[in-house]
């Protein structure tokens, strides 16, 4: 097979992937934009800086001297609270707007927290972020983006059937699938909480800032 044909097939598959996962791709791009905004706005917008600092203080206080199960439960419940907002937003017509907004807010927080750590604590802040925050956060971000995709899709269904003249549709099957997918997403969030607990109990004493 000629090189041009191989490249053509790769481009086609990439375009096909984008087309099938357009909602997820848009959410990822928005999330990245939110992180960048959080990083560069942390020192310019006071309430973002204050919230990031408050989040960081709470993160440290909840984990310092705490047991494995205490940290895991606290981390999992925190993740569940975020996912609950995403889930509830997806059950309304406004979810197509509220869900991406909620995801971007979380992204801004991650960016602002990273900026605080890097600007105020230098090398120790970089190590703290890399070891204690980023590993579990990456897994939770994966669950968050999956949840956001499902919520946007379900909200879009509700929005479509709300238009005048649209035939009534029984959403019970779609809602069962919606809830089932969230159960899988919660398992990913639980994995994030377990990793958070393992790393926090192992390293927070040595990396405390």
C-alpha positions as CSV (number, residue, x, y, z in Angstrom):
1,X,0.0,0.0,0.0
2,X,1.3,3.4,-0.9
3,X,2.2,5.9,1.8
4,X,-0.4,8.4,0.6
5,X,-3.1,5.7,0.9
6,X,-2.0,4.9,4.5
7,X,-2.1,8.6,5.5
8,X,-5.5,8.9,3.8
9,X,-6.9,6.0,5.9
10,X,-5.4,7.4,9.1
11,X,-6.9,10.8,8.4
12,X,-10.3,9.2,7.6
13,X,-10.2,7.2,10.9
14,X,-9.3,10.3,12.8
15,X,-12.1,12.3,11.2
16,X,-14.5,9.4,11.9
17,X,-13.4,9.3,15.6
18,X,-14.0,13.1,15.9
19,X,-17.4,12.8,14.3
20,X,-18.5,10.0,16.6
21,X,-17.1,11.7,19.7
22,X,-17.8,15.3,18.9
23,X,-19.3,16.1,22.2
24,X,-16.4,14.6,24.1
25,X,-13.9,16.4,21.9
26,X,-15.6,19.7,22.5
27,X,-15.7,19.1,26.3
28,X,-12.0,18.2,26.3
29,X,-11.1,21.4,24.5
30,X,-13.2,23.4,26.9
31,X,-11.6,21.7,29.8
32,X,-8.1,22.5,28.6
33,X,-9.1,26.1,27.9
34,X,-10.5,26.2,31.5
35,X,-7.2,25.0,33.0
36,X,-5.2,27.5,30.9
37,X,-7.6,30.3,32.1
38,X,-7.2,29.2,35.7
39,X,-3.4,29.2,35.5
40,X,-3.2,32.7,33.9
41,X,-6.0,34.3,35.9
42,X,-5.1,33.1,39.4
43,X,-3.0,36.2,40.1
44,X,-5.3,38.6,38.3
45,X,-8.7,37.6,39.6
46,X,-8.8,37.7,43.4
47,X,-11.8,35.4,44.0
48,X,-10.2,32.7,41.9
49,X,-7.0,33.0,43.8
50,X,-8.9,33.0,47.1
51,X,-10.9,29.9,46.2
52,X,-7.8,28.0,44.9
53,X,-6.0,28.8,48.2
54,X,-9.0,27.8,50.3
55,X,-9.3,24.5,48.3
56,X,-5.6,23.8,48.8
57,X,-5.8,24.5,52.5
58,X,-8.8,22.2,52.8
59,X,-7.0,19.5,50.8
60,X,-4.0,19.5,53.1
61,X,-6.0,19.7,56.4
62,X,-8.3,16.8,55.4
63,X,-5.3,14.5,54.6
64,X,-2.7,15.5,57.2
65,X,-2.7,12.7,59.9
66,X,-5.9,11.2,58.5
67,X,-6.4,7.4,58.0
68,X,-6.6,5.7,54.6
69,X,-10.3,5.2,54.7
70,X,-11.0,8.7,56.0
71,X,-9.1,10.2,53.0
72,X,-10.7,7.8,50.6
73,X,-14.2,8.5,51.8
74,X,-13.7,12.3,51.8
75,X,-12.2,12.2,48.3
76,X,-15.0,10.0,47.0
77,X,-17.8,12.1,48.5
78,X,-16.2,15.2,47.1
79,X,-16.1,13.6,43.6
80,X,-19.7,12.4,44.0
81,X,-20.8,15.9,44.8
82,X,-19.4,17.2,41.6
83,X,-20.8,14.3,39.6
84,X,-24.2,14.8,41.2
85,X,-24.3,18.4,39.9
86,X,-23.4,17.1,36.4
87,X,-26.0,14.3,36.6
88,X,-28.8,16.6,37.8
89,X,-27.9,19.2,35.1
90,X,-28.2,16.5,32.5
91,X,-31.8,15.9,33.4
92,X,-32.9,19.4,32.4
93,X,-33.1,21.2,29.1
94,X,-30.5,23.6,30.2
95,X,-28.0,20.8,30.8
96,X,-26.5,21.4,27.3
97,X,-25.2,24.7,28.7
98,X,-24.9,24.0,32.4
99,X,-22.9,20.8,32.1
100,X,-20.0,22.3,30.1
101,X,-20.0,25.3,32.4
102,X,-19.7,23.1,35.5
103,X,-16.9,21.1,33.9
104,X,-15.0,24.3,32.9
105,X,-15.4,25.6,36.5
106,X,-13.6,22.5,37.7
107,X,-10.9,23.0,35.1
108,X,-10.4,26.6,36.2
109,X,-10.0,25.3,39.8
110,X,-7.3,22.8,38.8
111,X,-5.4,25.4,36.8
112,X,-5.6,28.0,39.6
113,X,-4.5,25.5,42.3
114,X,-1.5,24.6,40.1
115,X,-0.7,28.2,39.7
116,X,-0.8,28.8,43.4
117,X,1.5,25.8,44.1
118,X,4.0,26.8,41.4
119,X,4.1,30.5,42.2
120,X,4.1,30.3,46.0
121,X,5.9,27.1,46.8
122,X,8.3,26.7,43.9
123,X,9.9,23.3,43.6
124,X,8.1,21.9,46.6
125,X,4.8,23.0,45.1
126,X,5.6,21.3,41.8
127,X,6.4,18.1,43.7
128,X,3.3,18.4,45.8
129,X,1.1,18.8,42.7
130,X,2.8,16.0,40.7
131,X,2.6,13.5,43.5
132,X,-0.5,14.3,45.5
133,X,-2.9,16.0,43.2
134,X,-2.3,15.2,39.5
135,X,-2.5,11.3,39.6
136,X,-5.9,11.1,41.2
137,X,-7.1,14.3,39.5
138,X,-6.3,12.8,36.0
139,X,-8.5,9.8,36.7
140,X,-11.3,11.9,38.1
141,X,-11.1,14.3,35.1
142,X,-11.6,11.2,32.9
143,X,-14.8,10.3,34.9
144,X,-15.9,13.9,34.9
145,X,-15.6,14.2,31.1
146,X,-17.4,10.9,30.5
147,X,-20.2,12.1,32.9
148,X,-20.4,15.5,31.1
149,X,-20.7,13.7,27.8
150,X,-23.6,11.5,29.0
151,X,-25.3,14.5,30.6
152,X,-25.1,16.7,27.5
153,X,-26.4,13.8,25.4
154,X,-29.4,13.1,27.7
155,X,-30.1,16.8,28.1
156,X,-30.1,17.2,24.3
157,X,-32.7,14.4,24.1
158,X,-34.9,16.3,26.6
159,X,-34.4,19.5,24.6
160,X,-35.4,17.9,21.3
161,X,-38.7,16.4,22.6
162,X,-39.6,19.7,24.3
163,X,-40.0,21.5,20.9
164,X,-43.6,22.2,19.9
165,X,-45.0,19.6,17.5
166,X,-42.5,16.9,18.6
167,X,-43.9,13.5,19.2
168,X,-43.9,12.4,22.8
169,X,-41.2,9.9,23.6
170,X,-40.9,7.5,26.6
171,X,-37.5,8.3,28.2
172,X,-37.5,5.5,30.7
173,X,-35.2,3.3,28.7
174,X,-32.8,6.3,28.0
175,X,-32.9,7.3,31.6
176,X,-32.0,3.7,32.8
177,X,-29.1,3.7,30.4
178,X,-28.1,7.2,31.7
179,X,-28.1,5.9,35.3
180,X,-26.3,2.7,34.4
181,X,-23.5,4.7,32.7
182,X,-23.2,6.8,35.8
183,X,-22.7,3.7,37.9
184,X,-19.6,2.9,35.8
185,X,-18.4,6.5,36.1
186,X,-18.7,6.3,39.9
187,X,-16.4,3.3,39.8
188,X,-13.8,5.4,38.0
189,X,-14.3,8.1,40.7
190,X,-13.8,5.5,43.4
191,X,-10.5,4.5,41.8
192,X,-9.5,8.1,41.9
193,X,-10.3,8.3,45.6
194,X,-8.3,5.1,46.4
195,X,-5.3,6.5,44.6
196,X,-5.7,9.8,46.4
197,X,-5.8,8.0,49.7
198,X,-2.8,5.8,48.9
199,X,-0.6,8.8,47.8
200,X,-1.8,11.1,50.6
201,X,-1.1,8.6,53.4
202,X,2.3,7.8,51.9
203,X,3.7,11.2,51.0
204,X,1.8,14.1,52.5
205,X,4.0,14.2,55.6
206,X,7.1,14.6,53.5
207,X,5.6,17.0,51.0
208,X,3.5,19.1,53.2
209,X,3.7,22.8,52.4
